[in-house]
Amino acid sequence: MVTTTYRVASVQAEPVWLDAAGTLEKTLELIAEAADAGAKLIAFPEVWFPGYPFFLWLDAVANQMPMVARYHRSSLATDGPEMLAIRAAARSHEIAVVLGFSERDRGTLYISQTAIGADGDILFHRRKLKPTHVERSLFGEGDGSDLVVVDTDLGRLGALSCAEHLQPLSKFALYAQHEQLHVASWPCFSMYRNIAHALSPEANMAATATYALEGGCFVIASTQVISDAGVALFAPRDEQKVMLPAGGGFSRVYGPDGAQLSEDLPEDQEGLIYAEIDLDMIAIAKNAFDPAGHYSRGDVTRLLLDPRRRSVVVRPGSTEAAGPYFPELGD
């Protein structure tokens, strides 16, 4: 049975950069805090583990190699102890979790999101279809199986990462699955402030609000924060510091009419953003606009979606490629 009114929490915080153990401790604290405040779901930023790789934007590729090794080592495996601990925390606190993280799958990293139910079970796992700009030098690509919306006790849930919210066809693929609750995982909006407007919080929060309005769904947007210590890690030189000032937190929750439902925190402040969800608002919003329903024209424009999982090896008799492995949680 779907719960139609409930509270959600969006994270606005700084990870423990390139430190899986430290970030796990902070993650478990945030899950407990959100649950104690009555939230039924908590959403984390893009690559919360092990933090956004700002070094990709701030230095030459040749100078990035030591950071690449550290980043790979501190990324998470889906069957690793960190994921098991987060799933156990979700079950213990009876709260759903949508986690953004750098997924380590042997020699390849992916920008991934895993949705975990309040019982600790996996609701879905997805990978960013196309890493953005210089991210392509570090991360692999997802496929059509990663455009997924699933039924949950809180409604139909989906998620995208960062600039996927500027991909019209990917967005429509989720709208057409009648998404009700959407998690928008973003990095920190500190980099290139006043230099590249396309990367600004103003531009990307406008895209997030537009997603809520277009899709007629609730959107939980979660962002990272970077402190002076974080800046010193990624930008040791003065010319780099200009490109990466401290701050960058802009977590928010939007309703299906595009209105902001949450109160802002200062961009350099860590905390949880809360909002109340009422799924009945969706019917009112979609009475005006339903791009996959009464406001569509399938006879004029249609989306071709291939939801098959891609594999580099095809075995005779196999109909579906295997996805990432999540072990049983156990008692």
C-alpha positions as CSV (number, residue, x, y, z in Angstrom):
1,M,0.0,0.0,0.0
2,V,1.4,3.4,-1.0
3,T,1.8,6.1,1.6
4,T,0.5,9.3,0.1
5,T,1.7,11.9,2.6
6,Y,5.1,11.8,4.2
7,R,8.3,13.8,4.9
8,V,11.5,13.6,2.8
9,A,15.1,14.7,3.6
10,S,17.7,16.0,1.2
11,V,21.4,16.0,2.1
12,Q,23.5,19.2,1.9
13,A,26.8,18.2,3.2
14,E,30.5,17.7,2.6
15,P,31.8,14.2,2.2
16,V,35.0,13.1,3.8
17,W,37.0,13.5,0.6
18,L,38.5,10.4,-0.8
19,D,37.8,8.5,2.4
20,A,35.2,5.7,2.2
21,A,35.4,4.9,5.9
22,G,35.0,8.5,7.0
23,T,32.2,9.2,4.5
24,L,30.4,6.0,5.7
25,E,30.4,7.2,9.3
26,K,28.9,10.5,8.2
27,T,26.4,8.8,6.0
28,L,25.1,6.6,8.8
29,E,24.8,9.7,11.1
30,L,22.7,11.5,8.4
31,I,20.4,8.5,7.9
32,A,19.8,8.3,11.6
33,E,19.2,12.1,11.9
34,A,16.7,12.0,9.0
35,A,14.8,9.1,10.4
36,D,14.6,10.7,13.9
37,A,13.1,13.8,12.2
38,G,10.4,11.6,10.7
39,A,11.6,11.4,7.1
40,K,10.7,8.4,5.1
41,L,13.3,8.9,2.4
42,I,16.8,10.5,2.4
43,A,18.5,11.5,-0.8
44,F,22.3,11.9,-1.2
45,P,24.3,13.9,-3.8
46,E,26.1,12.7,-6.9
47,V,29.2,10.6,-6.1
48,W,28.8,11.3,-2.3
49,F,31.3,8.5,-2.0
50,P,34.1,9.5,-2.3
51,G,33.2,13.1,-3.2
52,Y,33.1,14.9,-6.6
53,P,36.4,14.6,-8.5
54,F,37.1,18.3,-8.9
55,F,40.7,17.5,-10.0
56,L,39.3,16.5,-13.4
57,W,38.5,20.2,-14.1
58,L,41.4,21.9,-12.4
59,D,44.6,20.2,-13.7
60,A,46.2,18.6,-16.7
61,V,45.5,14.9,-17.2
62,A,49.1,14.0,-16.6
63,N,49.0,15.6,-13.1
64,Q,45.7,13.8,-12.2
65,M,47.1,10.3,-12.0
66,P,47.9,10.2,-8.2
67,M,44.3,11.5,-7.6
68,V,42.9,8.9,-10.0
69,A,44.4,6.1,-8.0
70,R,43.1,7.4,-4.7
71,Y,39.7,8.0,-6.2
72,H,39.4,4.5,-7.6
73,R,40.6,3.0,-4.3
74,S,38.0,5.0,-2.2
75,S,35.0,4.2,-4.6
76,L,32.4,1.6,-3.6
77,A,31.6,-1.8,-4.8
78,T,28.0,-2.8,-4.8
79,D,28.8,-5.9,-2.8
80,G,31.3,-4.1,-0.5
81,P,31.0,-3.6,3.3
82,E,30.0,0.1,3.0
83,M,26.9,-0.7,0.9
84,L,25.9,-3.5,3.3
85,A,26.3,-1.1,6.2
86,I,24.1,1.5,4.5
87,R,21.4,-1.1,3.7
88,A,21.5,-2.3,7.3
89,A,21.0,1.3,8.5
90,A,18.1,1.8,6.2
91,R,16.4,-1.3,7.6
92,S,17.3,-0.4,11.2
93,H,15.9,3.1,10.9
94,E,13.0,2.1,8.5
95,I,13.9,4.8,6.0
96,A,14.4,4.6,2.2
97,V,17.8,5.8,1.0
98,V,18.9,7.0,-2.5
99,L,22.7,6.9,-2.5
100,G,24.9,8.6,-5.1
101,F,28.3,7.1,-5.3
102,S,31.3,6.3,-7.5
103,E,30.8,2.6,-8.3
104,R,33.9,0.5,-8.6
105,D,33.4,-2.4,-11.0
106,R,36.8,-4.1,-11.4
107,G,38.8,-1.6,-13.5
108,T,35.9,0.8,-14.4
109,L,34.2,3.4,-12.3
110,Y,30.6,4.5,-12.9
111,I,28.5,7.5,-11.6
112,S,25.8,5.4,-9.9
113,Q,22.7,5.7,-7.8
114,T,21.2,2.9,-5.7
115,A,17.8,3.1,-4.2
116,I,17.4,1.1,-1.0
117,G,14.0,0.4,0.6
118,A,13.2,0.8,4.3
119,D,13.7,-2.9,4.6
120,G,17.2,-2.7,3.3
121,D,16.4,-4.4,-0.1
122,I,17.5,-2.9,-3.4
123,L,14.8,-1.0,-5.2
124,F,16.9,-0.2,-8.2
125,H,20.5,0.5,-9.2
126,R,21.4,2.7,-12.1
127,R,24.5,4.3,-13.8
128,K,24.7,7.7,-15.4
129,L,24.3,7.2,-19.1
130,K,26.8,9.8,-20.3
131,P,29.4,11.3,-17.9
132,T,29.6,15.0,-18.5
133,H,32.5,16.7,-20.2
134,V,35.8,15.8,-18.5
135,E,34.1,13.2,-16.4
136,R,34.4,10.9,-19.4
137,S,38.1,10.5,-18.7
138,L,37.3,8.8,-15.4
139,F,33.9,7.2,-15.6
140,G,32.2,4.6,-17.9
141,E,28.7,4.9,-19.4
142,G,25.4,3.3,-18.4
143,D,22.8,1.9,-20.9
144,G,19.0,1.8,-21.5
145,S,18.4,-0.4,-18.4
146,D,19.5,2.6,-16.3
147,L,16.4,4.7,-17.2
148,V,14.2,3.0,-14.6
149,V,11.2,4.0,-12.4
150,V,10.0,1.4,-9.8
151,D,6.9,1.0,-7.6
152,T,7.7,1.6,-3.9
153,D,5.7,2.2,-0.7
154,L,6.3,5.9,-1.3
155,G,5.1,6.0,-4.9
156,R,6.8,5.5,-8.2
157,L,10.5,6.4,-7.7
158,G,13.2,7.3,-10.2
159,A,16.5,9.2,-10.2
160,L,19.0,11.0,-12.5
161,S,22.5,12.4,-11.8
162,C,23.6,16.0,-12.5
163,A,23.4,17.1,-16.2
164,E,21.1,14.2,-17.1
165,H,18.5,16.7,-16.1
166,L,19.4,18.5,-19.3
167,Q,18.8,15.5,-21.5
168,P,15.2,15.8,-22.9
169,L,14.9,12.2,-24.1
170,S,16.2,10.7,-20.9
171,K,13.9,12.8,-18.9
172,F,10.9,11.8,-21.0
173,A,11.8,8.2,-20.6
174,L,11.2,8.6,-16.8
175,Y,8.1,10.8,-17.3
176,A,6.6,8.1,-19.5
177,Q,7.0,5.6,-16.6
178,H,4.7,7.8,-14.5
179,E,7.3,8.9,-12.0
180,Q,5.9,10.4,-8.8
181,L,9.1,10.9,-6.7
182,H,12.4,11.8,-8.3
183,V,15.8,12.2,-6.8
184,A,18.1,14.6,-8.5
185,S,21.7,14.0,-7.3
186,W,24.0,16.9,-8.0
187,P,27.6,17.7,-7.1
188,C,28.8,20.9,-5.3
189,F,27.9,24.1,-7.2
190,S,31.1,25.9,-6.3
191,M,33.3,25.3,-9.3
192,Y,33.6,28.0,-12.0
193,R,31.2,30.3,-10.3
194,N,30.7,33.5,-12.4
195,I,32.7,31.9,-15.2
196,A,30.6,29.2,-16.7
197,H,26.9,29.9,-16.2
198,A,25.9,26.4,-17.5
199,L,27.5,25.0,-14.4
200,S,26.0,27.5,-12.0
201,P,23.4,26.8,-9.3
202,E,21.0,29.2,-10.9
203,A,21.0,27.3,-14.2
204,N,20.9,23.8,-12.7
205,M,18.3,24.5,-10.1
206,A,16.1,26.0,-12.8
207,A,16.5,22.7,-14.7
208,T,15.6,20.8,-11.6
209,A,12.4,22.9,-11.0
210,T,11.6,22.4,-14.7
211,Y,11.9,18.6,-14.3
212,A,9.3,18.8,-11.5
213,L,7.0,20.9,-13.6
214,E,7.4,18.9,-16.8
215,G,7.1,15.5,-15.1
216,G,4.4,16.5,-12.7
217,C,6.4,14.9,-9.9
218,F,8.1,15.7,-6.6
219,V,11.9,16.3,-7.0
220,I,14.4,16.0,-4.2
221,A,17.6,17.7,-5.2
222,S,20.7,17.0,-3.1
223,T,24.1,18.8,-3.4
224,Q,27.6,18.6,-1.8
225,V,29.3,21.4,0.0
226,I,33.1,22.1,-0.1
227,S,35.0,23.7,2.8
228,D,38.3,25.5,2.8
229,A,40.0,22.2,3.7
230,G,38.3,20.6,0.7
231,V,39.4,23.4,-1.6
232,A,43.0,23.0,-0.3
233,L,42.9,19.3,-1.3
234,F,41.8,19.8,-4.9
235,A,43.2,23.3,-5.5
236,P,46.6,23.7,-3.9
237,R,47.6,26.5,-6.4
238,D,46.3,30.0,-6.3
239,E,45.0,30.0,-9.8
240,Q,43.1,26.8,-9.0
241,K,41.5,28.3,-5.9
242,V,39.9,31.0,-8.0
243,M,38.1,28.3,-9.9
244,L,36.9,26.5,-6.7
245,P,35.7,28.7,-3.9
246,A,34.2,27.2,-0.7
247,G,30.4,26.7,-0.5
248,G,28.3,25.3,-3.3
249,G,25.4,23.8,-1.3
250,F,21.9,24.3,-2.9
251,S,19.8,21.4,-1.9
252,R,16.1,21.8,-2.4
253,V,12.7,20.0,-2.8
254,Y,10.3,21.0,-5.5
255,G,6.6,20.1,-5.9
256,P,4.9,18.9,-9.1
257,D,3.9,22.4,-10.0
258,G,7.6,23.5,-9.9
259,A,7.3,25.4,-6.7
260,Q,10.0,25.1,-4.1
261,L,8.7,23.3,-1.0
262,S,11.8,23.5,1.2
263,E,13.7,26.2,3.1
264,D,17.3,27.0,1.9
265,L,20.4,26.6,4.0
266,P,23.3,28.9,3.5
267,E,25.4,27.4,0.7
268,D,28.4,26.8,3.1
269,Q,26.3,25.2,5.8
270,E,25.8,21.4,6.2
271,G,22.5,19.9,7.1
272,L,19.3,18.2,6.0
273,I,16.6,19.9,4.0
274,Y,13.1,18.7,4.8
275,A,9.8,18.9,2.9
276,E,6.3,17.4,3.1
277,I,5.1,15.2,0.2
278,D,1.4,14.9,-0.7
279,L,1.0,12.7,-3.8
280,D,-2.5,14.0,-4.4
281,M,-0.8,17.2,-5.6
282,I,0.3,15.3,-8.7
283,A,-3.2,14.8,-10.0
284,I,-3.8,18.6,-9.8
285,A,-0.6,19.4,-11.5
286,K,-1.1,16.9,-14.3
287,N,-4.6,18.1,-14.9
288,A,-2.9,21.0,-16.8
289,F,0.2,19.2,-18.2
290,D,0.9,15.5,-18.6
291,P,3.5,15.1,-21.3
292,A,3.2,11.3,-21.3
293,G,-0.6,11.4,-21.1
294,H,-3.3,13.7,-22.3
295,Y,-0.8,16.4,-23.3
296,S,1.2,14.1,-25.6
297,R,0.9,13.6,-29.3
298,G,2.3,10.2,-29.9
299,D,1.2,10.3,-33.6
300,V,3.6,13.2,-34.1
301,T,6.6,12.6,-31.8
302,R,7.6,9.4,-30.0
303,L,10.6,8.1,-28.0
304,L,12.5,5.0,-29.0
305,L,13.8,3.4,-25.7
306,D,16.0,0.3,-25.7
307,P,15.9,-0.9,-22.1
308,R,18.2,-3.9,-22.6
309,R,21.3,-4.2,-20.4
310,R,24.5,-3.9,-22.5
311,S,27.2,-6.6,-22.3
312,V,30.6,-7.0,-24.0
313,V,30.1,-10.8,-23.9
314,V,27.0,-12.6,-25.3
315,R,26.6,-16.2,-24.3
316,P,24.5,-18.6,-26.4
317,G,21.1,-19.0,-24.8
318,S,21.4,-16.0,-22.6
319,T,18.6,-13.4,-23.0
320,E,19.8,-10.8,-20.5
321,A,23.1,-9.5,-19.3
322,A,23.9,-9.8,-15.6
323,G,23.8,-6.6,-13.6
324,P,25.8,-5.5,-10.6
325,Y,25.8,-7.9,-7.7
326,F,24.1,-7.1,-4.4
327,P,24.4,-9.9,-1.8
328,E,21.6,-10.8,0.6
329,L,21.6,-8.5,3.6
330,G,21.1,-11.2,6.2
331,D,19.9,-10.8,9.8
